Amino acid sequence: MLIFALMIGIISDSIGEKVDDLKKGKSRIIESNHTVMLGWNDKSLNIIQQIALANESEGGGTIVVLADEDKEEMEEKLESAVKSKENPLRLLGTDVIFRSGNPLLECELRRVSVNTARSVVSLSSEQMDPDEADANQVRQVMALKAFEEFKGRKCHVVVEVQDIDNEELFTLVAPDFAEVIVTHDIIGRLMLQCARCPGLAGVLEELIGFEGSEFYFEEWPELAGATFYEITCRFDDAVPIGIEAVDGTVYINPENDHKVETGDKILVLAEDNDSYEVNDGSYNIQDVVRVPELLVEEKKIERILFCGWRRDLADMISQLDEYVEKGSELWLFNLVPAAERVELLKDKGNKEDLNLRNLTICNVVGNPIIRRDLTRMLAVDNQGCPTGETVALDQFDSILILADAVAMERGCNMMSCDSRSLSSLLIIQDIQQKLYEKRKKSNPSIEPPCYPVSEILDSRTKSLLKVANCKGYVMSNEIISSVIAQVSEEKDINKVLREVLTADGSETYIRPISRFVDLEKDNIMSFWDVALRARQRREVAIGFKPEGIDFKAAAHLVINPPDKDVLRQWRSGDKVITFALE
């Protein structure tokens, strides 16, 4: 009996240890063709949502998360997001498995079967200094590259990096192995584009993500020999926007006579990779009326306001300098003392002094959530002494409200940062409206002030934006999550997004219909007719927004509209969304 009791005790302890290992996420996973997420941060839940949307057409998939976090805590966060009544996370048949461990160790990576994964997403730590976090990511890439099983396999490795200056490190250690996503750089560019083009935030929200239409590459042998102009109307349920050559070069918005060679892939916007096919090519593309002559628009000097401070503000300022005309002003309004800003913009000596050709910087010290600081902005020099320059909020052409890094350093979480942004937004809009009403009495023809564009971190804040009457916002974490998820599914998408989000390539524009159609002569035509006219200006029309409908309500038309060959009546307030060089 004693021996039997000892055996029962040993077996019981062994089972208990196994159960504890399962609870703590220490057991091994036998899986293949799955997505592995290394690390856990504020973007993780959004990435899971986007990958689940991508997997929906295949009946679901598997996501394995390996992070140096408590397994049960991660599971609770996922469960809470799924059960949330406000913008719940939808898994759509995708299973999510959590394991606790250090992603830098080979034994831990093997435990989640990283060697048989379809894609690997490595997320940056938000608890570390950005440079230290990026150094950690370099080691992570080296740890993944050390797996012999990756050689000859098509596995997409996507790495989140915080500082654009560290991007070259990954080229040095693992060229052509991992796709690097510099999160702060992408959000900075998006914020600038959205602030200078009202309504663009709604378009980009539809464009970047797996809800609605997204980017796909596919080879169509029957189109070999055709020019890009000739394939404009060859897809009923997709919009061709570029060509990927056999050597991997991606041409977005190429010349009209650019030929599709054998082996080339067509880049399109479509609902899914199996939702579109080539039509019979019977649509008439020859009898296209010439577009109206463009009036030469005098380039305008701009006055722009940044509320808040970001670590990568120097990069944003340099990017903005490429967009604006000489003589434009950038006003920086935040809590950072003016005397400290010059050194902070140098990023601890990692960057050179700003060499601006078009912008003049004006510093204002104040709190973006205090009305008296926002009511009267007084510029100061680098020593903090008043310069005598003042400006009112209704005198800006663009206003950006940034997720304030100073507030984050003082302990603010995502929700608190969004609360600050919403407070700033409401105060700014109220001050603008009162100034506008006052000035309108003496000048009835005065134009209304610009709409502020606010950076929002937490997707749960989205429901409050209508209450705040927020016309412009950028869901930064949600957009970055969508970018990471898209690149994890198709790595060449990174080339597309790099061009679309920079000042050098083809960018997204919202054009008036009058740019392509003389409404007094002919206003009845199909979307394809408009798209063919857009090609005369070397623009790719990807959708439209009818007059009187906001971008959210017109989401099904903004990107890849249906019934492209059906005639409709175009009105002067209609907008056409295009990719164009300028």
C-alpha positions in Angstrom: 0.0 0.0 0.0 2.8 2.4 0.8 4.5 1.8 -2.6 1.1 2.3 -4.3 0.5 5.5 -2.4 3.9 6.8 -3.4 3.3 6.0 -7.0 -0.1 7.8 -6.9 1.6 10.8 -5.3 4.4 10.9 -7.9 1.8 10.6 -10.8 -0.4 13.3 -9.2 2.5 15.7 -8.8 3.6 15.0 -12.4 0.1 15.7 -13.7 -0.1 18.8 -11.6 3.2 20.1 -13.0 2.0 19.5 -16.6 -1.3 21.3 -15.8 0.7 24.2 -14.4 2.9 24.3 -17.5 -0.2 24.4 -19.7 -1.7 27.3 -17.6 1.6 29.2 -17.8 2.0 28.6 -21.5 5.1 26.4 -21.3 4.0 23.5 -23.5 5.1 23.1 -27.1 2.8 23.8 -30.1 2.7 21.5 -33.1 1.4 23.7 -35.9 2.2 24.7 -39.5 1.1 27.4 -41.9 0.3 29.6 -39.0 1.1 33.2 -38.0 3.5 33.7 -35.1 3.4 37.0 -33.2 6.6 37.7 -31.2 6.0 40.2 -28.4 2.9 42.0 -27.0 2.1 45.7 -27.1 -0.8 48.1 -27.7 -1.1 47.1 -31.4 -1.4 43.3 -30.7 -5.2 43.1 -30.5 -5.6 45.2 -33.7 -3.2 43.0 -35.5 -5.0 39.9 -34.4 -8.2 41.5 -35.7 -6.7 42.3 -39.1 -5.2 38.8 -39.6 -8.5 37.3 -38.6 -10.2 39.3 -41.3 -7.6 38.1 -43.8 -8.2 34.5 -42.8 -12.0 34.8 -43.0 -12.2 33.8 -46.7 -10.2 30.6 -45.9 -12.5 29.6 -43.0 -10.1 30.9 -40.3 -6.5 30.2 -39.3 -4.1 30.1 -36.3 -2.2 32.8 -34.6 0.4 31.9 -32.0 1.6 34.6 -29.6 4.9 34.3 -27.9 5.7 37.1 -25.5 7.5 37.7 -22.2 4.2 38.3 -20.6 1.9 36.3 -18.3 -0.2 33.9 -20.5 -3.4 34.3 -18.5 -3.2 38.1 -18.6 -2.9 38.1 -22.4 -5.8 35.6 -22.7 -7.9 37.9 -20.4 -7.1 40.9 -22.6 -8.2 39.0 -25.7 -11.3 37.7 -24.1 -12.2 41.2 -22.9 -11.8 42.6 -26.4 -13.9 39.8 -27.9 -16.7 40.4 -25.3 -16.6 44.2 -25.5 -19.9 45.8 -26.4 -17.9 48.7 -28.0 -16.2 47.8 -31.2 -15.7 44.1 -30.3 -12.8 42.0 -31.7 -14.1 39.4 -34.2 -12.0 36.3 -34.6 -14.1 34.9 -37.5 -12.9 31.3 -37.1 -9.3 32.1 -36.3 -7.8 30.4 -33.2 -5.4 32.4 -31.0 -2.9 30.5 -28.8 -0.7 32.2 -26.2 2.7 31.1 -24.9 4.9 32.8 -22.3 8.6 33.0 -23.0 11.6 35.0 -24.3 11.2 35.4 -28.2 15.0 35.9 -28.5 15.8 32.3 -27.5 15.9 29.6 -30.1 14.3 27.0 -27.8 11.3 29.3 -27.2 11.0 30.0 -30.9 10.9 26.2 -31.6 8.3 25.8 -28.9 5.8 27.8 -31.1 6.9 26.1 -34.3 8.3 29.3 -35.8 10.2 27.2 -38.4 7.0 26.0 -40.0 5.1 29.3 -39.8 3.6 31.1 -42.8 4.5 34.5 -41.4 6.3 35.9 -38.4 5.4 39.4 -36.9 7.9 40.8 -34.4 6.5 43.7 -32.3 8.7 46.3 -30.6 8.7 46.7 -26.8 7.1 50.0 -25.7 8.7 49.7 -22.2 12.2 50.3 -23.6 14.0 53.3 -25.0 13.3 53.4 -28.8 17.0 52.8 -29.7 17.2 49.9 -27.2 14.0 48.4 -28.5 15.3 48.6 -32.1 18.5 46.9 -31.0 16.4 44.2 -29.5 14.6 43.8 -32.8 18.0 43.4 -34.7 18.8 40.5 -32.4 15.3 39.1 -33.0 15.9 39.1 -36.7 19.3 37.4 -36.3 17.7 34.7 -34.1 15.1 34.0 -36.8 17.6 34.0 -39.6 19.6 31.4 -37.8 16.9 28.8 -38.5 18.1 26.6 -41.3 14.4 25.7 -42.0 13.8 29.3 -43.3 16.1 28.8 -46.3 14.2 28.1 -49.4 10.8 28.6 -47.6 8.4 31.4 -48.3 7.9 32.8 -44.8 7.1 36.5 -44.4 9.0 38.1 -41.5 7.8 41.5 -40.5 9.6 43.6 -37.9 8.3 46.7 -36.2 10.9 49.4 -35.7 10.5 52.7 -33.8 13.2 55.0 -35.3 13.8 55.5 -39.0 17.5 56.0 -38.3 17.8 52.4 -37.3 16.3 50.9 -40.4 19.6 50.4 -42.1 20.7 48.1 -39.3 18.4 45.4 -40.6 19.7 45.7 -44.1 23.2 45.1 -42.7 22.4 42.0 -40.7 19.7 40.4 -42.9 19.3 41.9 -46.3 16.1 40.7 -48.1 15.1 38.6 -45.1 12.7 40.8 -43.1 10.3 43.6 -44.1 10.8 46.6 -41.8 7.9 48.8 -40.7 9.0 52.1 -39.1 5.8 52.9 -37.2 6.5 56.4 -36.1 7.6 57.4 -39.6 4.4 56.0 -41.2 2.1 57.7 -38.7 4.0 61.0 -39.1 3.5 60.9 -42.9 -0.1 60.0 -42.6 -0.8 62.8 -40.1 0.8 65.3 -42.5 -1.1 64.1 -45.5 -4.5 64.0 -43.6 -4.0 67.5 -42.2 -3.3 69.0 -45.6 -6.1 67.2 -47.4 -9.5 67.2 -45.6 -11.3 63.8 -45.8 -8.1 61.9 -46.6 -8.2 60.1 -43.2 -11.5 58.4 -44.1 -10.0 57.3 -47.4 -6.8 55.9 -45.9 -8.8 54.1 -43.2 -10.6 52.2 -46.0 -7.4 51.7 -48.1 -5.2 50.2 -45.4 -6.8 47.2 -43.8 -8.6 44.0 -44.7 -12.2 45.4 -44.3 -13.3 46.4 -47.8 -10.8 46.4 -50.6 -7.0 45.9 -50.2 -3.9 45.4 -52.3 -3.3 42.2 -54.2 -0.7 41.0 -56.7 -1.6 38.4 -59.4 -0.3 37.3 -62.7 -2.7 37.3 -65.6 -1.1 35.7 -68.7 -4.0 36.9 -71.0 -3.0 40.6 -70.3 0.6 40.1 -71.4 1.4 42.6 -74.2 -1.3 45.1 -73.1 -0.4 48.6 -71.9 -1.4 49.9 -68.5 -3.9 52.2 -70.2 -5.5 49.2 -71.9 -6.0 47.3 -68.7 -7.8 50.2 -66.9 -11.2 48.6 -67.6 -10.3 44.9 -67.6 -11.5 44.1 -64.1 -15.1 44.5 -63.1 -14.5 44.0 -59.4 -11.0 45.4 -59.0 -9.0 48.6 -59.8 -5.6 48.1 -61.4 -3.1 50.6 -59.9 0.3 49.2 -60.9 2.6 46.4 -62.2 5.2 44.3 -60.5 7.9 43.3 -62.9 9.6 39.9 -62.9 12.6 41.3 -61.1 10.4 42.5 -58.2 10.3 46.2 -59.1 6.8 47.7 -58.4 5.5 50.4 -60.7 2.6 52.3 -59.1 0.7 54.6 -61.5 3.1 53.8 -64.4 3.1 55.6 -67.8 0.1 54.8 -70.0 2.3 52.9 -72.6 4.0 50.8 -69.9 3.5 47.2 -71.2 2.6 44.2 -69.2 5.4 41.6 -69.9 5.1 37.9 -69.6 5.6 37.0 -65.9 4.6 40.5 -64.6 1.9 40.7 -61.9 -0.9 43.2 -61.9 -1.3 45.2 -58.6 -5.0 45.8 -57.9 -7.4 47.0 -55.2 -10.0 44.2 -54.6 -12.1 42.8 -51.8 -10.3 39.5 -51.8 -7.7 37.6 -53.8 -10.4 35.4 -55.3 -13.1 38.1 -55.8 -12.0 39.4 -59.2 -11.1 38.1 -62.7 -10.3 39.6 -66.1 -13.3 40.5 -68.2 -13.7 40.1 -72.0 -12.2 43.6 -72.7 -15.3 44.8 -74.7 -15.6 48.2 -73.0 -14.8 51.0 -75.4 -11.6 52.8 -74.3 -10.9 54.6 -77.6 -13.5 57.4 -77.9 -12.4 59.2 -74.7 -13.1 62.9 -74.6 -10.1 65.1 -73.6 -10.0 66.4 -70.1 -10.7 70.1 -69.4 -7.7 72.5 -69.3 -6.4 73.0 -65.8 -6.2 76.4 -64.4 -2.8 77.3 -63.1 -3.2 77.4 -59.3 -0.9 79.8 -57.5 0.9 77.8 -54.8 -0.1 79.0 -51.4 2.1 79.8 -48.4 0.7 77.8 -45.4 0.6 78.3 -41.7 0.5 75.0 -39.8 0.1 74.2 -36.0 1.4 71.1 -34.2 -0.2 70.6 -30.8 1.9 68.2 -28.7 5.4 66.7 -28.9 6.7 63.5 -30.5 10.1 61.9 -30.3 10.3 61.8 -34.1 9.1 65.4 -34.5 12.3 66.3 -36.4 11.5 63.7 -39.0 7.9 65.0 -39.3 9.2 68.6 -39.8 11.7 67.5 -42.5 8.9 65.6 -44.3 6.6 68.7 -44.1 9.3 70.9 -45.5 9.2 68.8 -48.7 5.5 69.4 -49.1 5.0 73.2 -48.4 6.0 76.4 -50.3 8.9 78.6 -49.3 7.8 81.0 -46.6 5.4 78.7 -44.9 5.2 78.7 -41.1 5.1 75.8 -38.6 4.0 76.7 -35.1 5.0 74.2 -32.4 2.7 74.4 -29.3 3.5 72.1 -26.4 4.8 71.8 -22.8 8.5 71.4 -23.7 10.5 74.5 -22.7 11.8 76.3 -25.8 15.4 76.1 -24.6 15.3 72.3 -24.6 13.6 71.8 -28.0 16.7 72.3 -30.2 18.5 69.5 -28.4 15.4 67.2 -28.4 15.0 67.7 -32.1 18.6 66.4 -32.5 17.6 63.2 -30.6 20.5 63.1 -28.1 22.9 64.0 -30.9 21.7 61.3 -33.2 20.4 63.8 -35.8 21.9 66.9 -37.4 20.4 70.4 -37.1 17.3 70.8 -39.1 18.1 72.1 -42.6 14.8 73.6 -43.7 14.4 75.2 -47.1 10.7 76.2 -47.0 9.6 76.2 -43.4 10.1 78.7 -40.6 9.5 77.4 -37.1 7.7 79.4 -34.4 7.8 78.1 -30.8 5.0 78.5 -28.3 5.1 77.0 -24.8 1.7 76.0 -23.3 -0.6 73.3 -22.4 -2.8 72.0 -25.3 -5.7 71.2 -22.9 -5.9 74.7 -21.2 -8.1 77.2 -23.0 -6.2 80.3 -22.0 -3.0 78.9 -23.5 -4.8 78.1 -26.7 -6.7 81.4 -27.0 -3.7 83.6 -27.5 -0.5 82.0 -28.9 2.7 84.0 -28.3 5.9 83.0 -30.0 9.1 82.7 -28.1 12.7 82.4 -29.2 15.1 79.5 -28.3 15.8 81.1 -25.0 12.1 81.4 -24.1 11.9 85.2 -24.6 8.8 86.6 -26.4 9.4 87.6 -30.0 6.2 89.7 -30.3 4.6 87.3 -32.9 1.1 86.2 -32.1 -1.5 84.1 -34.0 -5.1 83.0 -33.4 -6.4 79.5 -34.0 -8.6 80.5 -37.0 -5.5 81.7 -38.9 -4.0 78.3 -39.4 -4.4 76.3 -42.7 -3.9 73.0 -40.9 -3.9 71.9 -37.2 -2.5 68.5 -36.0 -3.1 67.3 -32.5 -0.4 64.7 -31.7 -0.5 62.0 -29.1 1.7 63.8 -26.6 5.0 62.1 -25.7 5.4 64.4 -22.7 2.1 63.2 -21.3 3.2 59.5 -21.9 6.5 60.1 -20.1 4.4 61.3 -17.1 2.5 58.0 -17.0 -0.5 58.6 -19.4 -1.8 55.4 -21.1 -3.5 55.2 -24.5 -6.9 56.1 -23.1 -5.5 59.1 -21.1 -3.7 60.4 -24.2 -6.8 60.1 -26.2 -8.7 62.0 -23.5 -6.2 64.8 -23.8 -6.4 64.8 -27.6 -10.2 65.0 -27.4 -10.1 67.8 -24.9 -7.7 69.8 -27.1 -9.9 69.1 -30.1 -13.1 70.4 -28.4 -11.4 73.5 -27.1 -9.7 74.3 -30.4 -13.0 73.8 -32.4 -14.9 76.0 -29.9 -12.3 78.8 -30.0 -12.2 78.6 -33.9 -16.0 78.8 -34.1 -16.3 81.9 -31.9 -13.5 83.7 -33.7 -15.2 82.8 -37.0 -18.6 84.1 -36.0 -17.0 87.4 -34.7 -15.0 88.0 -37.9 -17.9 87.1 -40.1 -19.9 90.1 -38.8 -17.4 92.5 -40.5 -16.5 90.2 -43.4 -19.4 87.9 -44.5 -17.4 86.2 -47.2 -14.7 85.0 -44.9 -13.9 81.3 -45.2 -14.5 79.0 -42.2 -11.5 77.8 -40.3 -9.7 74.5 -41.0 -10.8 71.3 -39.2 -8.2 70.0 -36.7 -6.8 66.5 -37.3 -6.3 64.5 -34.1 -4.2 61.4 -33.6 -6.1 58.7 -31.8 -4.4 55.7 -30.2 -7.2 53.5 -28.7 -9.8 52.2 -31.2 -12.4 52.3 -28.4 -12.2 56.1 -28.6 -13.7 56.0 -32.1 -17.3 56.0 -30.9 -16.6 59.3 -29.1 -15.4 61.1 -32.2 -18.9 61.8 -33.5 -19.9 63.2 -30.1 -16.9 65.6 -30.4 -17.9 66.4 -34.0 -14.4 65.4 -35.1 -14.1 65.7 -38.9 -10.5 64.6 -39.1 -8.7 61.9 -37.1 -6.0 59.3 -37.7 -6.4 56.0 -35.8 -2.6 55.6 -35.6 -2.4 52.2 -33.8 -5.2 50.8 -35.9 -3.6 51.9 -39.2 -0.1 50.6 -38.2 -1.7 47.3 -37.2 -3.4 47.0 -40.6 -0.1 47.8 -42.3 1.8 45.1 -40.3 -1.0 42.6 -41.0 -1.1 43.3 -44.7 2.7 43.0 -45.1 2.7 39.7 -43.1 0.3 38.3 -45.7 2.1 39.8 -48.8 5.6 41.2 -48.2 5.6 43.2 -51.5 2.8 45.4 -50.1 5.5 47.1 -48.1 6.9 48.5 -51.4 3.5 49.8 -52.3 2.9 51.5 -48.9 6.4 53.1 -48.9 5.6 54.9 -52.2 2.0 55.8 -51.3 3.1 57.4 -48.0 6.1 59.4 -49.2 6.4 62.7 -51.0 8.5 61.2 -53.8 6.1 58.7 -55.3 2.4 58.5 -56.2 0.3 59.7 -53.3 -3.5 59.6 -52.5 -5.4 62.7 -53.5 -9.1 63.7 -53.3 -9.8 65.6 -56.6 -12.9 67.6 -57.7 -14.7 65.9 -60.6 -14.2 69.1 -62.6 -10.5 68.1 -63.0 -11.6 65.3 -65.4 -15.1 66.3 -66.6 -16.5 69.5 -68.1 -19.9 69.2 -66.4 -21.5 71.9 -68.6 -20.8 69.8 -71.7 -21.2 66.2 -70.5 -22.1 65.0 -67.0 -23.5 61.5 -67.8 -20.8 58.8 -67.8 -19.5 55.8 -66.0 -16.8 55.5 -63.4 -14.6 53.8 -66.1 -15.0 56.9 -68.4 -13.7 59.1 -65.5 -10.9 56.6 -64.9 -9.8 56.8 -68.5 -9.8 60.6 -68.4 -7.8 60.5 -65.2 -5.1 58.5 -67.1 -4.7 61.5 -69.4 -3.3 63.3 -66.4 -1.4 60.2 -65.3 -3.6 59.5 -62.4 -5.3 56.3 -61.3 -8.9 56.8 -60.2 -9.6 54.3 -57.4 -13.0 55.5 -56.3 -15.3 58.5 -55.8 -17.5 60.2 -53.2 -20.8 61.7 -54.2 -21.7 65.2 -53.0 -23.6 65.4 -49.7 -22.4 62.0 -48.4 -19.5 61.7 -45.9 -16.7 59.3 -46.4 -17.9 56.8 -43.9 -21.4 56.5 -45.6 -19.7 56.3 -49.0 -17.2 53.6 -48.0 -18.4 51.2 -50.6 -17.7 53.8 -53.3 -14.5 55.4 -52.1 -12.3 52.4 -52.9 -13.1 50.0 -55.8 -16.7 51.0 -56.5 -19.2 48.4 -57.9 -20.9 48.9 -61.4 -17.9 50.7 -62.9 -19.5 50.5 -66.4 -22.9 51.9 -65.3 -23.7 55.5 -66.4 -24.3 58.0 -63.6 -24.9 61.8 -63.3 -21.9 63.6 -61.9 -22.3 66.8 -59.9 -20.0 69.7 -59.1 -19.5 68.6 -55.5 -18.5 65.0 -56.4 -14.9 64.0 -55.5 -12.7 61.4 -57.2 -10.0 59.6 -55.2 -6.8 59.0 -57.2 -3.2 58.0 -57.0 -1.1 60.8 -58.6 2.5 62.1 -58.6 1.4 65.6 -57.6 
